[in-house]
Every structure is written in C-alpha cells, then in structure tokens.
Amino acid sequence: MKVYGRFVGEAKQIDAKTGAGVLGVSAVACAACCAGPILGFLAAVGLTAAVGAVLFGVLGFVVAVVAAVMWRTRRRRARQCQPVQSEPVAVAAPRLRAPS
C-alpha cells in the first residue's frame, strides 16, 4: 500500500538540499565554522575579566598598605613632637577707621 508516494514501512528519504533541510545544514555548517572564534572570544573576555579582578584587588591592597603606613608614621611623629607651652601673647589693639 502506498501513502504519499511511498510504501508503508519503507524508510523515508530526506533530501537535505531541499526545503527546510537547507536551513539545518546551514546552521550546522555555521556552528562548525564559527565555534572556534566565538569560543576564543569568550575565553579572552573571561581571562580579561579575571585579570582585571586580580589587578583591582592587588592595587586595592597596595593602596591600603600605603595608607596604613602613612597613618602610622603621622601618628608616631605626632607623639614625638614636644608640646607647645602656652604663654600669653601681646596683641596690638585694632585701630578703627572712620567711615569715608
């Protein structure tokens, strides 16, 4: 018995170069051809992000260490300074000018 031009139970032959099969073959060809550059680009972006995060962390740590050293040095210098003796200081009385 024939149904749609073939016998029942007969294997269906698909011609990949006609109809929607062309889209499938094109998609497979595109994926095979472009997968390498796309994965390479994604890897480069990922590595760049990782390196950026590491550099940001290292630079932040360096800035924190420099700030801590400067803060400690200033506090140490402030303790070593001799306190100023407070004495009365003579100040001349201000002279007022007449409005002109």
C-alpha positions as CSV (number, residue, x, y, z in Angstrom):
1,M,0.0,0.0,0.0
2,K,1.3,3.4,-1.0
3,V,0.9,6.5,1.2
4,Y,2.1,9.9,0.0
5,G,4.2,8.4,-2.8
6,R,5.9,5.6,-0.8
7,F,5.1,2.3,0.5
8,V,4.0,1.8,4.2
9,G,7.1,0.7,6.2
10,E,9.5,2.0,3.6
11,A,12.3,4.2,5.1
12,K,11.7,7.9,4.4
13,Q,14.5,9.5,2.4
14,I,15.2,13.1,3.2
15,D,16.9,15.3,0.7
16,A,18.9,17.8,2.8
17,K,19.3,20.2,-0.1
18,T,15.6,21.0,-0.4
19,G,13.1,22.8,1.8
20,A,13.8,23.3,5.5
21,G,16.8,20.9,5.3
22,V,18.9,23.6,3.8
23,L,18.5,25.7,7.0
24,G,19.6,22.7,9.1
25,V,22.7,22.1,7.0
26,S,23.5,25.8,7.0
27,A,23.1,26.0,10.8
28,V,25.4,23.0,11.3
29,A,28.0,24.5,8.9
30,C,27.9,27.9,10.6
31,A,28.3,26.3,14.1
32,A,31.2,24.2,12.9
33,C,32.9,27.1,11.2
34,C,32.3,29.8,13.8
35,A,32.5,27.9,17.0
36,G,36.3,28.3,17.4
37,P,36.4,32.1,17.0
38,I,33.3,32.5,19.2
39,L,34.8,30.3,22.0
40,G,38.1,32.1,21.6
41,F,36.5,35.5,22.0
42,L,34.5,34.3,25.1
43,A,37.7,32.9,26.6
44,A,39.6,36.2,26.0
45,V,36.7,38.1,27.7
46,G,36.8,35.7,30.6
47,L,40.5,35.9,31.0
48,T,40.4,39.7,30.8
49,A,37.8,39.9,33.5
50,A,39.8,37.5,35.7
51,V,43.0,39.5,35.3
52,G,41.1,42.8,35.9
53,A,39.6,41.4,39.1
54,V,43.0,40.3,40.3
55,L,44.7,43.6,39.5
56,F,41.9,45.6,41.1
57,G,42.3,43.5,44.3
58,V,46.1,43.8,44.3
59,L,46.0,47.6,43.7
60,G,43.4,48.0,46.4
61,F,45.6,46.1,48.8
62,V,48.7,48.1,47.9
63,V,46.8,51.4,48.4
64,A,45.5,50.2,51.8
65,V,49.0,49.2,52.9
66,V,50.5,52.6,51.8
67,A,47.6,54.4,53.6
68,A,48.2,52.4,56.8
69,V,52.0,53.1,56.7
70,M,51.4,56.8,56.2
71,W,48.8,56.9,59.0
72,R,51.1,55.1,61.4
73,T,54.0,57.4,60.5
74,R,52.0,60.5,61.1
75,R,50.8,59.2,64.5
76,R,54.3,58.4,65.5
77,R,55.6,61.8,64.5
78,A,52.7,63.5,66.4
79,R,53.7,61.7,69.6
80,Q,57.4,62.7,69.2
81,C,56.6,66.4,68.9
82,Q,57.2,68.5,72.0
83,P,54.0,70.1,73.3
84,V,53.9,73.9,72.9
85,Q,54.0,75.8,76.1
86,S,51.0,78.2,76.2
87,E,52.1,81.7,77.1
88,P,50.2,84.9,76.9
89,V,50.9,86.8,73.7
90,A,50.6,90.6,73.4
91,V,48.3,91.6,70.6
92,A,48.0,95.2,69.5
93,A,44.6,96.7,69.8
94,P,42.9,97.2,66.4
95,R,42.5,100.7,65.0
96,L,39.1,101.6,63.7
97,R,39.0,103.9,60.7
98,A,36.3,106.4,60.3
99,P,33.8,105.6,57.5
100,S,34.6,107.6,54.4
